[in-house]
Amino acid sequence: MNAVVAAVLIMLVLSLCRIHVVVALIVGAISGGLVAGMSLESTIDAFNAGLGGGATVALSYATLGAFAVAIGKSGLAHALADKALALVGKQDEGGAATGIRFMIIGLLVAVAMSSQNILPIHIAFIPLVVPPLLYVMAKLHMDRRLVACALTFGLITPYMFLPVGFGGIYLNEILLANVADNGVDASELNVMSAMALPALGMLVGLLIAVFFSYRGGRGYDLELISQTERVDVKYSPKTLIMALIAIVVAFVVQLWLGSMILGALAGFVLFNLSGVVKWQEADDLFTEGMKMLAMIGFIMIAANGFAEVMRETGDIANLVEGSVAAIGENKPLAALLMLVVGLLITMGIGSSFSTIPIIAALYVPLALQMGFSPLAIVALVGTAGALGDAGSPASDSTLGPTAGLNVDGQHNHIWDTVVPTFLHYNLPLLGFGWLAAMVL
């Protein structure tokens, strides 16, 4: 059996059995290495060698978590939640709250999309914005699986379609660059045209989640939410204004120095200087914030170790070559198999950004040989990379929503985030990505 397939399947099965994702990644990586014929020692060495690749991301999330806690102390998110709760009260008097539900979903999608380009802080906004809204959502009987789908849509769709912010990195610096490096003239290609159909697939998945899968209500324990999430946070015009200034400062520093770590630290220090966060509380708040996103950091570090073992096995290339042997001259089957293999690889690695360089070197020569157009090749490689970002237990696009929705322990990472996002986004992406490869 192919080592990559075995490792990914073992990791997914363990995760579905509610084994912690870090444990599932470690067991999956070791199993994959052994299946490939590597010794236990060399497998562990490869895993350890890959751990360093996730250290920067983990530290970034830890500092962003501290910044998010400081913003939470300012009361900015709670002020928004209070406004929403007041609207819910008025709607309850009229017997309908559907409009408020759609407003919250629309707001979360908009903020998630903005976190990829306008204010590129990625998932750091989730533990800031989502927990104060949990009480409101519970009053509205909103299904948190719907919220997870909305957040994941906003985190993934912008980078795979809009060439700005993280999308500029994914589409221009990674996708087009790797396609060009492997023999395709990408200088005149419109990457948005190539990725329009796959992005439409993401939109279809979101609409299905909103209007069909999770349109019904789901009950949550209001008392448990109140005990976990402070619903009575005090705020004033001064604290709200300082929160907005700190967000702007963090954004400017991040763009200026190219570092999320330093941007978040600058915002946190400003909260200290302004008095919103008292000096005697700063150490405890910083620690609390780091703990909040520490699990995501550890999972990302473990995912990098997993990815390194997969590379060392050499079976990623064997997986593609085995698919080629089954294809023959069948272009529709070739497109489908390339997308499925991309799904497997990304679900294991947990990062579409890291998947593109791996698969481009294998896919582009094959696609050229099969007669796919340059635009179709970009769509194939771009979609194959993005596939699996939703629905992967180790992806920050699923870990982020869980971090915000599970603060009270009423939202399971695998069954309430990973499985719903896999079904609603990976399946439409497969279909629309295949269609893009056929028509472009």
Sine and cosine of phi, psi and omega as CSV:
sin_phi,cos_phi,sin_psi,cos_psi,sin_omega,cos_omega
0.00,0.00,0.61,-0.79,0.02,-1.00
-0.87,0.48,0.73,-0.68,-0.09,-1.00
-0.90,0.43,-0.61,0.80,-0.01,-1.00
-0.91,0.41,-0.72,0.69,0.02,-1.00
-0.87,0.49,-0.71,0.70,-0.01,-1.00
-0.88,0.48,-0.71,0.71,-0.04,-1.00
-0.90,0.44,-0.70,0.71,-0.02,-1.00
-0.91,0.42,-0.69,0.72,-0.01,-1.00
-0.89,0.45,-0.68,0.73,0.03,-1.00
-0.88,0.47,-0.70,0.71,0.02,-1.00
-0.87,0.48,-0.69,0.73,-0.03,-1.00
-0.93,0.37,-0.68,0.74,-0.01,-1.00
-0.90,0.44,-0.69,0.72,0.03,-1.00
-0.88,0.47,-0.65,0.76,0.01,-1.00
-0.90,0.44,-0.68,0.73,0.02,-1.00
-0.90,0.43,-0.44,0.90,0.06,-1.00
-1.00,0.09,0.22,0.98,0.05,-1.00
0.93,0.38,0.40,0.92,0.20,-0.98
-0.97,0.22,0.65,-0.76,-0.05,-1.00
-0.83,0.56,0.59,-0.80,-0.11,-0.99
-0.87,0.49,-0.63,0.78,0.01,-1.00
-0.88,0.47,-0.69,0.72,0.03,-1.00
-0.90,0.43,-0.68,0.73,0.00,-1.00
-0.88,0.48,-0.64,0.77,0.02,-1.00
-0.91,0.41,-0.68,0.74,-0.01,-1.00
-0.91,0.41,-0.74,0.67,0.00,-1.00
-0.90,0.44,-0.67,0.75,0.02,-1.00
-0.89,0.46,-0.68,0.73,0.00,-1.00
-0.90,0.44,-0.72,0.69,0.00,-1.00
-0.90,0.43,-0.66,0.75,0.02,-1.00
-0.89,0.46,-0.68,0.73,0.01,-1.00
-0.89,0.46,-0.66,0.75,0.03,-1.00
-0.89,0.45,-0.68,0.74,0.00,-1.00
-0.93,0.38,-0.63,0.77,0.04,-1.00
-0.88,0.47,-0.57,0.82,-0.01,-1.00
-0.97,0.24,-0.09,1.00,0.00,-1.00
1.00,-0.07,0.08,1.00,0.06,-1.00
-0.97,0.26,0.48,-0.88,0.09,-1.00
-0.97,0.25,0.31,-0.95,0.03,-1.00
-0.87,0.49,-0.64,0.77,-0.02,-1.00
-0.90,0.43,-0.71,0.70,-0.01,-1.00
-0.93,0.37,-0.54,0.84,0.05,-1.00
-0.91,0.42,-0.71,0.70,0.01,-1.00
-0.91,0.41,-0.63,0.78,0.04,-1.00
-0.88,0.48,-0.68,0.74,0.02,-1.00
-0.91,0.42,-0.66,0.75,0.02,-1.00
-0.88,0.47,-0.72,0.70,0.00,-1.00
-0.90,0.44,-0.60,0.80,-0.01,-1.00
-0.90,0.43,-0.51,0.86,-0.03,-1.00
-0.99,0.12,-0.26,0.97,-0.09,-1.00
-0.88,0.47,-0.58,0.81,-0.05,-1.00
-0.89,0.46,-0.44,0.90,-0.02,-1.00
-0.90,0.43,-0.37,0.93,-0.01,-1.00
-0.99,-0.15,0.00,1.00,-0.09,-1.00
-0.91,0.41,-0.69,0.73,-0.01,-1.00
-0.89,0.45,-0.69,0.73,0.01,-1.00
-0.90,0.44,-0.68,0.74,-0.02,-1.00
-0.89,0.46,-0.70,0.72,0.01,-1.00
-0.92,0.40,-0.59,0.81,0.05,-1.00
-0.87,0.49,-0.72,0.69,-0.01,-1.00
-0.91,0.41,-0.60,0.80,0.00,-1.00
-0.90,0.44,-0.71,0.70,0.00,-1.00
-0.95,0.33,-0.59,0.81,0.07,-1.00
-0.91,0.42,-0.56,0.83,0.06,-1.00
-0.89,0.45,-0.65,0.76,0.05,-1.00
-0.90,0.44,-0.68,0.74,0.04,-1.00
-0.89,0.47,-0.66,0.75,0.01,-1.00
-0.89,0.45,-0.64,0.77,0.03,-1.00
-0.90,0.44,-0.63,0.77,0.02,-1.00
-0.90,0.44,-0.66,0.75,0.05,-1.00
-0.90,0.44,-0.63,0.77,0.05,-1.00
-0.87,0.50,-0.60,0.80,0.01,-1.00
-0.92,0.39,-0.47,0.88,0.02,-1.00
-0.93,0.36,-0.37,0.93,0.03,-1.00
1.00,-0.01,0.10,0.99,-0.06,-1.00
-0.87,0.50,-0.77,0.64,-0.02,-1.00
-0.92,0.39,-0.59,0.81,0.00,-1.00
-0.94,0.35,-0.51,0.86,0.07,-1.00
-0.89,0.45,-0.67,0.74,0.06,-1.00
-0.90,0.43,-0.66,0.75,-0.01,-1.00
-0.90,0.43,-0.62,0.78,0.02,-1.00
-0.90,0.44,-0.65,0.76,0.06,-1.00
-0.88,0.48,-0.69,0.72,0.00,-1.00
-0.90,0.43,-0.64,0.76,-0.01,-1.00
-0.91,0.42,-0.61,0.80,0.05,-1.00
-0.90,0.44,-0.64,0.76,0.04,-1.00
-0.91,0.42,-0.62,0.78,0.03,-1.00
-0.88,0.47,-0.67,0.75,0.02,-1.00
-0.86,0.51,-0.67,0.74,0.03,-1.00
-0.92,0.40,-0.65,0.76,-0.01,-1.00
-0.92,0.40,-0.61,0.79,0.00,-1.00
-0.88,0.48,-0.58,0.82,0.02,-1.00
-0.89,0.46,-0.54,0.84,0.02,-1.00
-1.00,0.03,-0.13,0.99,0.06,-1.00
1.00,0.09,0.20,0.98,0.00,-1.00
-0.57,-0.82,0.69,-0.73,0.00,-1.00
-0.74,-0.67,0.28,0.96,-0.05,-1.00
-0.87,0.49,-0.65,0.76,-0.02,-1.00
-0.88,0.47,-0.62,0.78,0.02,-1.00
-0.93,0.38,-0.63,0.78,0.03,-1.00
-0.87,0.50,-0.73,0.69,0.02,-1.00
-0.91,0.42,-0.58,0.82,0.01,-1.00
-0.90,0.43,-0.68,0.73,0.01,-1.00
-0.91,0.42,-0.71,0.70,0.02,-1.00
-0.88,0.48,-0.71,0.71,0.02,-1.00
-0.88,0.48,-0.66,0.75,0.02,-1.00
-0.89,0.46,-0.71,0.70,-0.03,-1.00
-0.91,0.41,-0.64,0.77,0.05,-1.00
-0.89,0.45,-0.70,0.71,-0.02,-1.00
-0.89,0.45,-0.69,0.72,0.00,-1.00
-0.92,0.40,-0.66,0.75,0.02,-1.00
-0.89,0.46,-0.67,0.74,0.03,-1.00
-0.91,0.40,-0.63,0.78,0.03,-1.00
-0.91,0.41,-0.48,0.87,-0.02,-1.00
-0.94,0.34,-0.15,0.99,0.03,-1.00
-0.99,-0.13,-0.23,0.97,-0.07,-1.00
-0.57,-0.82,-0.86,0.51,-0.06,-1.00
-0.90,0.44,-0.76,0.65,0.09,-1.00
-0.80,-0.60,0.99,0.12,-0.18,-0.98
-0.95,0.30,0.96,0.28,0.04,-1.00
-0.94,-0.33,0.08,1.00,0.05,-1.00
0.81,0.58,-0.81,-0.58,-0.17,-0.99
-0.99,0.10,0.00,1.00,-0.10,-0.99
-0.91,0.42,-0.36,0.93,0.00,-1.00
-0.96,0.29,-0.38,0.93,-0.16,-0.99
-0.90,0.44,-0.78,0.63,0.03,-1.00
-0.93,0.37,-0.19,0.98,0.08,-1.00
-1.00,0.08,-0.72,0.69,-0.14,-0.99
-1.00,0.01,-0.66,0.75,-0.19,-0.98
-0.96,0.29,-0.76,0.65,-0.06,-1.00
-0.80,0.59,-0.68,0.74,0.03,-1.00
-0.90,0.43,-0.33,0.94,0.00,-1.00
-1.00,0.00,-0.15,0.99,-0.08,-1.00
-0.88,0.48,-0.63,0.78,0.00,-1.00
-0.90,0.43,-0.68,0.73,0.03,-1.00
-0.89,0.46,-0.71,0.70,0.00,-1.00
-0.87,0.49,-0.66,0.75,0.00,-1.00
-0.91,0.42,-0.63,0.78,0.05,-1.00
-0.88,0.47,-0.53,0.85,0.01,-1.00
-1.00,0.04,-0.04,1.00,-0.06,-1.00
0.85,0.52,0.59,0.80,0.03,-1.00
-0.97,0.26,0.69,-0.73,0.05,-1.00
-0.98,0.22,0.86,-0.51,-0.04,-1.00
-0.91,0.40,-0.34,0.94,0.08,-1.00
-0.90,0.43,-0.56,0.83,0.08,-1.00
-0.91,0.41,-0.68,0.73,0.01,-1.00
-0.89,0.45,-0.65,0.76,0.05,-1.00
-0.87,0.49,-0.67,0.74,0.03,-1.00
-0.90,0.43,-0.65,0.76,0.00,-1.00
-0.90,0.44,-0.70,0.71,0.00,-1.00
-0.91,0.42,-0.69,0.72,-0.01,-1.00
-0.90,0.44,-0.63,0.78,0.08,-1.00
-0.85,0.53,-0.73,0.68,-0.02,-1.00
-0.93,0.38,-0.44,0.90,0.00,-1.00
-0.99,0.15,-0.51,0.86,-0.12,-0.99
-0.99,-0.15,-0.74,0.67,-0.14,-0.99
-0.84,0.55,-0.69,0.73,-0.02,-1.00
-0.86,0.50,-0.69,0.73,-0.07,-1.00
-0.96,0.29,-0.39,0.92,0.00,-1.00
-1.00,-0.05,0.01,1.00,-0.01,-1.00
-0.73,-0.68,-0.64,0.77,-0.08,-1.00
-0.99,-0.16,0.88,-0.48,-0.06,-1.00
-0.99,0.16,0.77,0.64,0.08,-1.00
-0.71,-0.70,0.42,-0.91,-0.03,-1.00
0.88,0.47,-0.73,-0.69,0.05,-1.00
-0.89,0.45,-0.48,0.88,0.06,-1.00
-0.91,0.42,-0.56,0.83,0.07,-1.00
-0.89,0.45,-0.60,0.80,0.03,-1.00
-0.94,0.34,-0.75,0.66,-0.08,-1.00
-0.92,0.40,-0.76,0.65,-0.13,-0.99
-0.98,0.20,-0.71,0.71,-0.10,-0.99
-1.00,-0.02,-0.79,0.61,-0.12,-0.99
-0.98,0.20,-0.42,0.91,-0.04,-1.00
-0.95,-0.33,-0.85,0.53,-0.10,-1.00
-0.91,0.41,-0.88,0.48,-0.04,-1.00
-0.89,0.45,-0.61,0.79,-0.01,-1.00
-0.90,0.45,-0.69,0.73,-0.01,-1.00
-0.95,0.30,-0.57,0.82,0.07,-1.00
-0.90,0.43,-0.67,0.74,0.01,-1.00
-0.91,0.41,-0.64,0.77,-0.01,-1.00
-0.90,0.44,-0.33,0.94,-0.05,-1.00
-0.95,-0.32,0.38,0.93,0.21,-0.98
0.95,-0.31,0.13,0.99,0.02,-1.00
-0.94,-0.34,0.75,-0.66,0.07,-1.00
-0.97,0.23,0.97,-0.25,-0.08,-1.00
-0.97,-0.23,0.15,0.99,-0.10,-0.99
-0.91,0.41,-0.53,0.85,-0.05,-1.00
-0.96,-0.27,0.13,0.99,-0.07,-1.00
-0.99,0.15,0.63,-0.78,0.11,-0.99
-0.99,-0.11,0.97,-0.25,-0.11,-0.99
-0.92,0.40,-0.48,0.88,0.02,-1.00
-0.93,0.38,-0.58,0.81,0.06,-1.00
-0.90,0.43,-0.63,0.78,-0.01,-1.00
-0.92,0.39,-0.59,0.81,-0.11,-0.99
-0.98,-0.18,0.10,0.99,-0.05,-1.00
-0.90,0.43,-0.73,0.69,-0.01,-1.00
-0.91,0.41,-0.71,0.70,0.08,-1.00
-0.86,0.52,-0.63,0.77,0.04,-1.00
-0.90,0.43,-0.59,0.81,0.07,-1.00
-0.89,0.45,-0.57,0.82,0.07,-1.00
-0.88,0.47,-0.64,0.77,0.07,-1.00
-0.89,0.46,-0.67,0.74,0.00,-1.00
-0.90,0.44,-0.65,0.76,0.04,-1.00
-0.87,0.49,-0.68,0.73,0.02,-1.00
-0.88,0.48,-0.65,0.76,0.03,-1.00
-0.90,0.43,-0.70,0.72,-0.02,-1.00
-0.89,0.45,-0.61,0.79,0.05,-1.00
-0.90,0.45,-0.67,0.74,0.01,-1.00
-0.90,0.44,-0.65,0.76,-0.07,-1.00
-0.95,0.30,-0.73,0.69,-0.18,-0.98
-0.99,-0.15,-0.21,0.98,-0.04,-1.00
-0.79,-0.61,-0.89,0.45,-0.17,-0.99
-0.89,0.46,-0.72,0.69,-0.16,-0.99
-0.82,-0.57,0.53,0.85,0.00,-1.00
-0.97,0.25,-0.33,0.94,0.04,-1.00
-0.98,0.19,0.13,-0.99,-0.03,-1.00
-1.00,0.02,0.26,-0.97,0.06,-1.00
-0.54,-0.84,0.73,-0.68,-0.09,-1.00
-1.00,0.05,0.60,-0.80,0.07,-1.00
-0.71,-0.70,0.43,-0.90,-0.05,-1.00
-0.98,0.21,0.96,-0.29,-0.03,-1.00
-0.90,0.43,-0.61,0.79,-0.02,-1.00
-0.90,0.43,-0.63,0.77,0.02,-1.00
-0.90,0.43,-0.63,0.77,0.05,-1.00
-0.89,0.46,-0.70,0.71,-0.02,-1.00
-0.88,0.47,-0.58,0.81,0.00,-1.00
-0.95,0.31,-0.54,0.84,-0.09,-1.00
-1.00,0.01,-0.74,0.68,-0.05,-1.00
-0.98,-0.22,0.84,-0.55,-0.03,-1.00
-0.94,0.35,0.95,-0.30,-0.05,-1.00
-1.00,-0.02,-0.06,1.00,-0.05,-1.00
-0.90,-0.43,0.55,0.83,0.00,-1.00
-0.90,0.44,0.72,-0.69,-0.01,-1.00
-1.00,0.06,0.63,-0.78,0.05,-1.00
-0.53,-0.85,0.30,-0.95,-0.02,-1.00
-0.61,-0.79,0.21,-0.98,0.06,-1.00
-0.81,0.58,-0.61,0.80,-0.01,-1.00
-0.89,0.45,-0.74,0.67,-0.04,-1.00
-0.91,0.40,-0.59,0.81,0.01,-1.00
-0.93,0.38,-0.66,0.75,0.02,-1.00
-0.91,0.41,-0.67,0.74,0.02,-1.00
-0.90,0.44,-0.58,0.82,0.04,-1.00
-0.89,0.45,-0.69,0.72,0.02,-1.00
-0.90,0.44,-0.66,0.75,0.02,-1.00
-0.90,0.43,-0.67,0.74,-0.01,-1.00
-0.89,0.45,-0.62,0.78,0.04,-1.00
-0.89,0.45,-0.69,0.73,0.01,-1.00
-0.90,0.44,-0.70,0.71,0.01,-1.00
-0.87,0.49,-0.72,0.70,0.02,-1.00
-0.86,0.50,-0.64,0.76,0.00,-1.00
-0.91,0.42,-0.72,0.69,-0.03,-1.00
-0.90,0.44,-0.70,0.71,0.00,-1.00
-0.90,0.44,-0.64,0.77,0.01,-1.00
-0.89,0.46,-0.70,0.71,0.02,-1.00
-0.93,0.36,-0.61,0.79,-0.05,-1.00
-0.92,0.38,-0.74,0.68,-0.09,-1.00
-0.98,-0.18,-0.16,0.99,0.00,-1.00
0.93,0.37,0.51,0.86,-0.06,-1.00
-0.70,-0.72,0.89,-0.47,0.10,-1.00
-0.91,0.41,-0.53,0.84,-0.02,-1.00
-0.88,0.47,-0.78,0.63,-0.04,-1.00
-0.94,0.35,-0.56,0.83,0.05,-1.00
-0.88,0.47,-0.73,0.68,0.01,-1.00
-0.90,0.43,-0.64,0.77,0.02,-1.00
-0.90,0.44,-0.64,0.77,0.01,-1.00
-0.88,0.47,-0.69,0.73,0.03,-1.00
-0.90,0.44,-0.65,0.76,-0.01,-1.00
-0.91,0.41,-0.68,0.73,0.02,-1.00
-0.89,0.45,-0.63,0.78,0.03,-1.00
-0.88,0.48,-0.62,0.78,0.07,-1.00
-0.88,0.48,-0.62,0.79,0.05,-1.00
-0.91,0.41,-0.73,0.68,-0.04,-1.00
-0.90,0.43,-0.53,0.85,-0.04,-1.00
-0.99,0.16,-0.27,0.96,-0.02,-1.00
1.00,-0.03,-0.08,1.00,0.05,-1.00
-0.88,0.47,-0.66,0.75,0.14,-0.99
-0.95,-0.31,0.90,-0.44,-0.02,-1.00
-0.94,0.33,0.54,-0.84,-0.07,-1.00
-0.85,0.53,-0.63,0.78,-0.03,-1.00
-0.94,0.34,-0.29,0.96,0.03,-1.00
-0.99,-0.12,-0.22,0.98,-0.17,-0.98
-0.86,0.50,-0.70,0.72,-0.06,-1.00
-0.89,0.46,-0.72,0.70,-0.01,-1.00
-0.91,0.41,-0.65,0.76,0.00,-1.00
-0.91,0.41,-0.66,0.75,0.00,-1.00
-0.89,0.45,-0.68,0.73,0.03,-1.00
-0.89,0.45,-0.68,0.73,0.02,-1.00
-0.87,0.50,-0.67,0.74,0.00,-1.00
-0.92,0.40,-0.64,0.77,0.03,-1.00
-0.90,0.44,-0.64,0.77,0.02,-1.00
-0.88,0.47,-0.58,0.81,-0.10,-1.00
-0.87,0.50,-0.64,0.77,-0.02,-1.00
-0.94,-0.35,0.17,0.99,-0.02,-1.00
-0.89,0.45,-0.63,0.78,-0.03,-1.00
-0.87,0.48,-0.67,0.75,0.03,-1.00
-0.87,0.48,-0.68,0.74,0.01,-1.00
-0.87,0.50,-0.71,0.71,0.00,-1.00
-0.90,0.43,-0.62,0.79,0.02,-1.00
-0.92,0.40,-0.65,0.76,0.02,-1.00
-0.91,0.42,-0.62,0.79,0.05,-1.00
-0.90,0.44,-0.72,0.69,0.02,-1.00
-0.89,0.45,-0.60,0.80,0.01,-1.00
-0.90,0.43,-0.58,0.82,0.05,-1.00
-0.92,0.39,-0.62,0.79,0.09,-1.00
-0.90,0.43,-0.67,0.75,0.06,-1.00
-0.85,0.52,-0.73,0.68,-0.04,-1.00
-0.88,0.47,-0.63,0.77,-0.01,-1.00
-0.91,0.41,-0.63,0.78,0.06,-1.00
-0.89,0.45,-0.66,0.75,0.01,-1.00
-0.88,0.48,-0.63,0.78,0.03,-1.00
-0.92,0.40,-0.66,0.75,-0.05,-1.00
-0.92,0.39,-0.47,0.88,0.01,-1.00
-0.90,0.43,-0.47,0.88,-0.07,-1.00
0.97,0.23,0.04,1.00,-0.09,-1.00
-1.00,0.09,-0.12,0.99,0.12,-0.99
-0.90,0.43,-0.73,0.68,0.05,-1.00
-0.90,0.44,-0.64,0.77,0.02,-1.00
-0.89,0.45,-0.58,0.82,0.02,-1.00
-0.89,0.45,-0.70,0.72,0.02,-1.00
-0.92,0.38,-0.69,0.72,-0.01,-1.00
-0.90,0.44,-0.60,0.80,0.07,-1.00
-0.90,0.43,-0.60,0.80,0.05,-1.00
-0.92,0.39,-0.63,0.78,0.01,-1.00
-0.88,0.48,-0.65,0.76,-0.01,-1.00
-0.88,0.47,-0.49,0.87,-0.02,-1.00
-1.00,0.06,-0.20,0.98,-0.12,-0.99
-0.99,0.14,-0.74,0.67,-0.14,-0.99
0.93,0.36,-0.78,-0.63,0.01,-1.00
-0.96,-0.29,0.31,0.95,-0.09,-1.00
-1.00,0.05,0.99,-0.17,-0.04,-1.00
-0.90,0.44,-0.71,0.71,0.03,-1.00
-0.85,0.52,-0.66,0.75,0.03,-1.00
-0.93,0.38,-0.61,0.79,0.03,-1.00
-0.87,0.50,-0.72,0.69,0.00,-1.00
-0.88,0.47,-0.68,0.73,-0.02,-1.00
-0.90,0.43,-0.71,0.70,-0.03,-1.00
-0.92,0.40,-0.61,0.80,0.03,-1.00
-0.89,0.45,-0.63,0.77,0.02,-1.00
-0.93,0.37,-0.66,0.75,0.00,-1.00
-0.91,0.42,-0.67,0.75,0.03,-1.00
-0.90,0.44,-0.65,0.76,0.06,-1.00
-0.87,0.49,-0.63,0.77,0.04,-1.00
-0.87,0.49,-0.73,0.69,-0.01,-1.00
-0.88,0.47,-0.71,0.70,-0.05,-1.00
-0.91,0.42,-0.72,0.69,-0.05,-1.00
-0.93,0.37,-0.58,0.81,0.03,-1.00
-0.90,0.44,-0.52,0.85,0.04,-1.00
-0.98,0.21,-0.71,0.70,-0.04,-1.00
-0.97,0.26,-0.59,0.81,0.02,-1.00
1.00,0.09,0.06,1.00,-0.02,-1.00
-0.63,-0.78,0.87,-0.49,0.06,-1.00
-0.93,0.38,-0.52,0.86,0.01,-1.00
-0.89,0.45,-0.59,0.81,-0.01,-1.00
-0.99,0.14,-0.34,0.94,-0.06,-1.00
-0.98,0.22,-0.61,0.79,-0.09,-1.00
-0.80,0.60,-0.78,0.62,-0.01,-1.00
-0.86,0.51,-0.51,0.86,-0.02,-1.00
-0.94,0.33,-0.73,0.68,-0.12,-0.99
-1.00,0.06,-0.40,0.92,-0.05,-1.00
-0.89,0.46,-0.67,0.75,-0.01,-1.00
-0.89,0.45,-0.43,0.91,-0.03,-1.00
-1.00,-0.08,-0.62,0.79,-0.12,-0.99
-0.99,0.16,-0.65,0.76,-0.14,-0.99
-0.88,0.47,-0.76,0.65,0.05,-1.00
-0.86,0.50,-0.63,0.78,0.02,-1.00
-0.90,0.43,-0.71,0.70,-0.02,-1.00
-0.91,0.41,-0.62,0.78,0.06,-1.00
-0.89,0.45,-0.67,0.74,0.02,-1.00
-0.90,0.44,-0.56,0.83,-0.01,-1.00
-0.99,0.17,-0.16,0.99,0.06,-1.00
1.00,-0.02,0.33,0.94,0.07,-1.00
-0.95,0.30,0.57,-0.82,0.03,-1.00
-0.95,0.30,0.36,-0.93,0.04,-1.00
-0.82,0.57,-0.65,0.76,0.00,-1.00
-0.91,0.42,-0.64,0.77,0.03,-1.00
-0.91,0.41,-0.59,0.81,0.02,-1.00
-0.91,0.42,-0.68,0.74,0.04,-1.00
-0.88,0.48,-0.69,0.73,0.01,-1.00
-0.90,0.45,-0.66,0.75,0.00,-1.00
-0.89,0.45,-0.78,0.62,-0.06,-1.00
-0.93,0.38,-0.67,0.74,0.00,-1.00
-0.90,0.44,-0.66,0.76,0.01,-1.00
-0.95,0.30,-0.65,0.76,0.02,-1.00
-0.88,0.48,-0.57,0.82,0.04,-1.00
-0.95,0.32,-0.67,0.74,-0.05,-1.00
-0.96,0.28,-0.51,0.86,0.04,-1.00
-0.84,0.54,0.75,-0.66,0.04,-1.00
0.99,-0.13,-0.27,0.96,0.09,-1.00
-0.90,0.44,-0.75,0.67,0.21,-0.98
-0.97,0.24,0.73,-0.69,0.06,-1.00
1.00,-0.05,-0.02,1.00,0.07,-1.00
-1.00,-0.05,0.75,-0.66,0.03,-1.00
-0.88,0.47,-0.39,0.92,-0.08,-1.00
-0.97,-0.23,0.16,0.99,-0.03,-1.00
-1.00,0.03,0.65,-0.76,0.05,-1.00
-0.93,0.38,-0.31,0.95,0.04,-1.00
-0.96,0.29,-0.28,0.96,0.13,-0.99
-0.95,-0.31,-0.56,0.83,0.01,-1.00
-0.91,0.41,-0.61,0.79,0.00,-1.00
-0.87,0.49,-0.81,0.58,0.05,-1.00
-0.83,0.56,-0.64,0.76,0.01,-1.00
-0.90,0.44,-0.61,0.79,-0.01,-1.00
-0.86,0.50,-0.57,0.82,0.01,-1.00
-1.00,0.08,-0.58,0.82,-0.11,-0.99
-1.00,0.07,-0.28,0.96,-0.10,-1.00
-0.94,-0.33,0.37,0.93,-0.01,-1.00
-0.90,0.43,-0.39,0.92,0.02,-1.00
-0.97,-0.26,0.15,0.99,0.05,-1.00
0.97,0.25,0.28,0.96,-0.05,-1.00
-0.95,-0.31,0.31,0.95,-0.01,-1.00
-0.63,-0.77,0.89,-0.45,-0.04,-1.00
-1.00,0.05,0.75,-0.66,-0.07,-1.00
-0.86,0.52,-0.73,0.68,-0.09,-1.00
-0.96,0.26,-0.82,0.57,-0.16,-0.99
-0.99,0.14,-0.37,0.93,-0.04,-1.00
-0.96,-0.28,-0.25,0.97,0.07,-1.00
-0.86,-0.51,-0.83,0.56,-0.13,-0.99
-0.90,0.43,-0.79,0.61,-0.04,-1.00
-0.90,0.43,-0.73,0.68,0.04,-1.00
-0.87,0.49,-0.67,0.75,-0.01,-1.00
-0.95,0.32,-0.54,0.84,0.08,-1.00
-0.88,0.48,-0.75,0.66,-0.06,-1.00
-0.92,0.40,-0.63,0.78,-0.12,-0.99
-1.00,0.06,-0.30,0.95,-0.04,-1.00
-0.87,-0.49,-0.68,0.73,-0.03,-1.00
-0.92,0.39,-0.63,0.78,-0.01,-1.00
-0.92,0.39,-0.74,0.68,0.10,-1.00
-0.89,0.46,-0.59,0.80,0.02,-1.00
-0.89,0.46,-0.64,0.77,0.07,-1.00
-0.85,0.53,-0.75,0.66,-0.04,-1.00
-0.91,0.40,-0.75,0.66,-0.06,-1.00
-0.97,0.26,-0.52,0.85,0.09,-1.00
-0.91,0.40,-0.65,0.76,0.06,-1.00
-0.90,0.43,-0.66,0.75,0.02,-1.00
-0.89,0.46,-0.65,0.76,0.02,-1.00
-0.88,0.48,-0.67,0.74,0.01,-1.00
-0.90,0.43,-0.50,0.87,-0.04,-1.00
-0.99,0.15,-0.54,0.84,-0.14,-0.99
-0.98,-0.20,-0.34,0.94,-0.04,-1.00
-0.98,0.18,0.00,0.00,0.00,0.00
